[in-house]
Amino acid sequence: MKRQVPRGLPARLFAAQALVVLVGAGTLGLVAAALGPTIFRDHLRQVSGPVEPATAHHVEEAYTSASALSLGMALAASLIAALAVSAYVARRLAQPVEQLAAAAADVSHGDYTARVAVAGLGPEFDTVTAAFNTMAERLAEAEITRRRLLADLGHELRTPLATIEAYVDAAEDGVAVEGESTWHVLRTQTTRLRRLAEDVAAVSRAEEHQLDLHPRRVAAAELASAAVAAARPRYTTKGVALRETVEADAGDVDADPERLGQVLGNLLDNALRHTPPGGQVTVTAGKHPEGVHLSVSDTGEGINSDHLPHVFERFYRSDTARDRDHGGSGIGLAVARAIVMQHGGRIDAASAGPGAGATFTVTLPRAGTYLPAE
């Protein structure tokens, strides 16, 4: 059996319009045929009084013939005009829908460059078009991020795996690999892999809002002091000064202290990583027009303006030459942003440029204005 090909949207729209026109024309003809002669006879009696049957019969035939001819010609002309307009309207309405369907098919096949032009059919359709284009743009950005994520993840895994593989090959070849230094190297590389796996899992949970939060009212000063106390030994070891500046009335926030401690810890580790010995890092807590702010400022390497919009992206490092031991995995700031956003806040990065240090500011709503989901 031959498969029936479904009609396209233009054909269906035209058929619907044509059906409406035909029904209207038929209704017009039936009403005119049913009411016209009766109305004509009434008017004829009012004008000339009683009329001979033969005369009345001829007059009615003349009326019927003239009416049928004129009505038929009018219906034919109106039908042609209506069908022409219907065909134009059907095509005009169907064309942008077909373009949208074609673009959606392209996106479903992985072509995220597909876009739909604004058709000018009204605000509703313009909204659909804008939403589709925005969706396609975000899918394209997500695809780029996915590819970079896989490439960076492969790069992060390559070094520790190559080191471990070299020691395994040496052991298989009978080369002595025992000793404290050997075990230290192997332990370092396996720890590096474990940290990478934990970081990837953490950023995935954070960005999908699957973190287990336990919010309570906590003072901003308490959060800053706890983070400074936890990080001070590392700063002392490297010889970087760690300062704390807290306003007396900084205010409270509804937050999970452990998770925000993780955010501040990531920011302090990032600042320490990029601040040379003899430098200084300052943690500040205070009021903000939008609530409460917690900032970490350093006197270190600074950030080029081209890199500032990307510092919170996963695996992003402004200096691609750094390895994980010196430049971090590039995940800590992504986790920090996701946690802050889940608390209803935002995190910003600012820097005057290379060598001028950097400042990361966390802004959170005041206590009582936003309660994170547990």
Secondary structure, 3 states (H helix, E strand, C coil): CCCCCCCCHHHHHHHHHHHHHHHHHHHHHHHHHHHHHHHHHHHHHHHHCCCCHHHHHHHHHHHHHHHHHHHHHHHHHHHHHHHHHHHHHHHHHHHHHHHHHHHHHHHHCCCCCCCCCCCCCCHHHHHHHHHHHHHHHHHHHHHHHHHHHHHHHHHHHHHHHHHHHHHHHHHHCCCCCCCHHHHHHHHHHHHHHHHHHHHHHHHHHHHCCCCCCCCEEEEHHHHHHHHHHHHHHHHHHHCCEEEEEECCCCCEEEECHHHHHHHHHHHHHHHHHCCCCCCEEEEEEEEECCEEEEEEEECCCCCCCCCHHHCCCCCCCCCCCCCHHHHCCCCHHHHHHHHHHHCCCEEEEECCCCCCCEEEEEEECCCCCCCCCC
